[in-house]
Amino acid sequence: MNITKDDLAILEQALQSALANSTDYQEISMYEQVLEKFHQQHKARADGFRYDYDDSNI
């Protein structure tokens, strides 16, 4: 499945909207966890480096 940056922005906005309109604490927790993953991934892309190391040879 190919997900574009626009798709990710829409998904993030939908999660934020669902988070703002929910009163179920378990549901809110799940939305917050997914949003945190979005933010972590955005930070990783923003620094211009990608850290994929193969430590199998050590």
Chimera marker file (.cmm) of the C-alpha trace (Angstrom):
<marker_set name="trace">
<marker id="1" x="0.000" y="0.000" z="0.000" r="1" g="1" b="0" radius="0.5"/>
<marker id="2" x="1.394" y="3.374" z="-0.994" r="1" g="1" b="0" radius="0.5"/>
<marker id="3" x="0.566" y="6.141" z="1.447" r="1" g="1" b="0" radius="0.5"/>
<marker id="4" x="1.451" y="9.652" z="0.351" r="1" g="1" b="0" radius="0.5"/>
<marker id="5" x="2.350" y="12.594" z="2.559" r="1" g="1" b="0" radius="0.5"/>
<marker id="6" x="-1.119" y="13.992" z="1.881" r="1" g="1" b="0" radius="0.5"/>
<marker id="7" x="-2.695" y="10.714" z="3.044" r="1" g="1" b="0" radius="0.5"/>
<marker id="8" x="-0.640" y="10.851" z="6.235" r="1" g="1" b="0" radius="0.5"/>
<marker id="9" x="-1.710" y="14.441" z="6.873" r="1" g="1" b="0" radius="0.5"/>
<marker id="10" x="-5.370" y="13.464" z="6.468" r="1" g="1" b="0" radius="0.5"/>
<marker id="11" x="-4.953" y="10.486" z="8.791" r="1" g="1" b="0" radius="0.5"/>
<marker id="12" x="-3.215" y="12.616" z="11.399" r="1" g="1" b="0" radius="0.5"/>
<marker id="13" x="-5.952" y="15.239" z="11.200" r="1" g="1" b="0" radius="0.5"/>
<marker id="14" x="-8.636" y="12.555" z="11.562" r="1" g="1" b="0" radius="0.5"/>
<marker id="15" x="-6.900" y="11.150" z="14.643" r="1" g="1" b="0" radius="0.5"/>
<marker id="16" x="-6.637" y="14.600" z="16.197" r="1" g="1" b="0" radius="0.5"/>
<marker id="17" x="-10.320" y="15.222" z="15.535" r="1" g="1" b="0" radius="0.5"/>
<marker id="18" x="-11.301" y="11.851" z="17.006" r="1" g="1" b="0" radius="0.5"/>
<marker id="19" x="-9.090" y="12.553" z="20.017" r="1" g="1" b="0" radius="0.5"/>
<marker id="20" x="-10.739" y="15.909" z="20.605" r="1" g="1" b="0" radius="0.5"/>
<marker id="21" x="-14.240" y="14.429" z="20.381" r="1" g="1" b="0" radius="0.5"/>
<marker id="22" x="-13.795" y="11.266" z="22.439" r="1" g="1" b="0" radius="0.5"/>
<marker id="23" x="-14.645" y="10.764" z="26.084" r="1" g="1" b="0" radius="0.5"/>
<marker id="24" x="-13.457" y="7.146" z="26.308" r="1" g="1" b="0" radius="0.5"/>
<marker id="25" x="-10.086" y="7.094" z="28.091" r="1" g="1" b="0" radius="0.5"/>
<marker id="26" x="-8.944" y="3.868" z="26.427" r="1" g="1" b="0" radius="0.5"/>
<marker id="27" x="-9.801" y="5.254" z="23.003" r="1" g="1" b="0" radius="0.5"/>
<marker id="28" x="-8.010" y="8.532" z="23.781" r="1" g="1" b="0" radius="0.5"/>
<marker id="29" x="-4.924" y="6.592" z="24.853" r="1" g="1" b="0" radius="0.5"/>
<marker id="30" x="-4.876" y="4.639" z="21.589" r="1" g="1" b="0" radius="0.5"/>
<marker id="31" x="-5.223" y="7.825" z="19.513" r="1" g="1" b="0" radius="0.5"/>
<marker id="32" x="-2.417" y="9.492" z="21.471" r="1" g="1" b="0" radius="0.5"/>
<marker id="33" x="-0.117" y="6.517" z="20.907" r="1" g="1" b="0" radius="0.5"/>
<marker id="34" x="-0.681" y="6.575" z="17.152" r="1" g="1" b="0" radius="0.5"/>
<marker id="35" x="-0.221" y="10.357" z="17.010" r="1" g="1" b="0" radius="0.5"/>
<marker id="36" x="3.070" y="9.994" z="18.892" r="1" g="1" b="0" radius="0.5"/>
<marker id="37" x="4.232" y="7.545" z="16.215" r="1" g="1" b="0" radius="0.5"/>
<marker id="38" x="3.331" y="10.124" z="13.555" r="1" g="1" b="0" radius="0.5"/>
<marker id="39" x="5.369" y="12.778" z="15.359" r="1" g="1" b="0" radius="0.5"/>
<marker id="40" x="8.360" y="10.467" z="15.883" r="1" g="1" b="0" radius="0.5"/>
<marker id="41" x="8.370" y="9.539" z="12.218" r="1" g="1" b="0" radius="0.5"/>
<marker id="42" x="8.124" y="13.190" z="11.200" r="1" g="1" b="0" radius="0.5"/>
<marker id="43" x="11.129" y="14.053" z="13.402" r="1" g="1" b="0" radius="0.5"/>
<marker id="44" x="13.134" y="11.212" z="11.861" r="1" g="1" b="0" radius="0.5"/>
<marker id="45" x="12.453" y="12.505" z="8.358" r="1" g="1" b="0" radius="0.5"/>
<marker id="46" x="13.145" y="16.123" z="9.294" r="1" g="1" b="0" radius="0.5"/>
<marker id="47" x="16.752" y="15.572" z="10.384" r="1" g="1" b="0" radius="0.5"/>
<marker id="48" x="17.784" y="14.306" z="6.949" r="1" g="1" b="0" radius="0.5"/>
<marker id="49" x="19.415" y="11.167" z="8.295" r="1" g="1" b="0" radius="0.5"/>
<marker id="50" x="18.193" y="7.650" z="8.413" r="1" g="1" b="0" radius="0.5"/>
<marker id="51" x="19.698" y="5.230" z="10.887" r="1" g="1" b="0" radius="0.5"/>
<marker id="52" x="19.364" y="1.690" z="9.581" r="1" g="1" b="0" radius="0.5"/>
<marker id="53" x="22.253" y="-0.314" z="10.874" r="1" g="1" b="0" radius="0.5"/>
<marker id="54" x="22.947" y="-3.969" z="10.288" r="1" g="1" b="0" radius="0.5"/>
<marker id="55" x="24.621" y="-5.162" z="13.474" r="1" g="1" b="0" radius="0.5"/>
<marker id="56" x="24.624" y="-8.792" z="12.434" r="1" g="1" b="0" radius="0.5"/>
<marker id="57" x="28.348" y="-8.651" z="11.585" r="1" g="1" b="0" radius="0.5"/>
<marker id="58" x="29.433" y="-7.560" z="15.047" r="1" g="1" b="0" radius="0.5"/>
<link id1="1" id2="2" r="1" g="1" b="0" radius="0.2"/>
<link id1="2" id2="3" r="1" g="1" b="0" radius="0.2"/>
<link id1="3" id2="4" r="1" g="1" b="0" radius="0.2"/>
<link id1="4" id2="5" r="1" g="1" b="0" radius="0.2"/>
<link id1="5" id2="6" r="1" g="1" b="0" radius="0.2"/>
<link id1="6" id2="7" r="1" g="1" b="0" radius="0.2"/>
<link id1="7" id2="8" r="1" g="1" b="0" radius="0.2"/>
<link id1="8" id2="9" r="1" g="1" b="0" radius="0.2"/>
<link id1="9" id2="10" r="1" g="1" b="0" radius="0.2"/>
<link id1="10" id2="11" r="1" g="1" b="0" radius="0.2"/>
<link id1="11" id2="12" r="1" g="1" b="0" radius="0.2"/>
<link id1="12" id2="13" r="1" g="1" b="0" radius="0.2"/>
<link id1="13" id2="14" r="1" g="1" b="0" radius="0.2"/>
<link id1="14" id2="15" r="1" g="1" b="0" radius="0.2"/>
<link id1="15" id2="16" r="1" g="1" b="0" radius="0.2"/>
<link id1="16" id2="17" r="1" g="1" b="0" radius="0.2"/>
<link id1="17" id2="18" r="1" g="1" b="0" radius="0.2"/>
<link id1="18" id2="19" r="1" g="1" b="0" radius="0.2"/>
<link id1="19" id2="20" r="1" g="1" b="0" radius="0.2"/>
<link id1="20" id2="21" r="1" g="1" b="0" radius="0.2"/>
<link id1="21" id2="22" r="1" g="1" b="0" radius="0.2"/>
<link id1="22" id2="23" r="1" g="1" b="0" radius="0.2"/>
<link id1="23" id2="24" r="1" g="1" b="0" radius="0.2"/>
<link id1="24" id2="25" r="1" g="1" b="0" radius="0.2"/>
<link id1="25" id2="26" r="1" g="1" b="0" radius="0.2"/>
<link id1="26" id2="27" r="1" g="1" b="0" radius="0.2"/>
<link id1="27" id2="28" r="1" g="1" b="0" radius="0.2"/>
<link id1="28" id2="29" r="1" g="1" b="0" radius="0.2"/>
<link id1="29" id2="30" r="1" g="1" b="0" radius="0.2"/>
<link id1="30" id2="31" r="1" g="1" b="0" radius="0.2"/>
<link id1="31" id2="32" r="1" g="1" b="0" radius="0.2"/>
<link id1="32" id2="33" r="1" g="1" b="0" radius="0.2"/>
<link id1="33" id2="34" r="1" g="1" b="0" radius="0.2"/>
<link id1="34" id2="35" r="1" g="1" b="0" radius="0.2"/>
<link id1="35" id2="36" r="1" g="1" b="0" radius="0.2"/>
<link id1="36" id2="37" r="1" g="1" b="0" radius="0.2"/>
<link id1="37" id2="38" r="1" g="1" b="0" radius="0.2"/>
<link id1="38" id2="39" r="1" g="1" b="0" radius="0.2"/>
<link id1="39" id2="40" r="1" g="1" b="0" radius="0.2"/>
<link id1="40" id2="41" r="1" g="1" b="0" radius="0.2"/>
<link id1="41" id2="42" r="1" g="1" b="0" radius="0.2"/>
<link id1="42" id2="43" r="1" g="1" b="0" radius="0.2"/>
<link id1="43" id2="44" r="1" g="1" b="0" radius="0.2"/>
<link id1="44" id2="45" r="1" g="1" b="0" radius="0.2"/>
<link id1="45" id2="46" r="1" g="1" b="0" radius="0.2"/>
<link id1="46" id2="47" r="1" g="1" b="0" radius="0.2"/>
<link id1="47" id2="48" r="1" g="1" b="0" radius="0.2"/>
<link id1="48" id2="49" r="1" g="1" b="0" radius="0.2"/>
<link id1="49" id2="50" r="1" g="1" b="0" radius="0.2"/>
<link id1="50" id2="51" r="1" g="1" b="0" radius="0.2"/>
<link id1="51" id2="52" r="1" g="1" b="0" radius="0.2"/>
<link id1="52" id2="53" r="1" g="1" b="0" radius="0.2"/>
<link id1="53" id2="54" r="1" g="1" b="0" radius="0.2"/>
<link id1="54" id2="55" r="1" g="1" b="0" radius="0.2"/>
<link id1="55" id2="56" r="1" g="1" b="0" radius="0.2"/>
<link id1="56" id2="57" r="1" g="1" b="0" radius="0.2"/>
<link id1="57" id2="58" r="1" g="1" b="0" radius="0.2"/>
</marker_set>
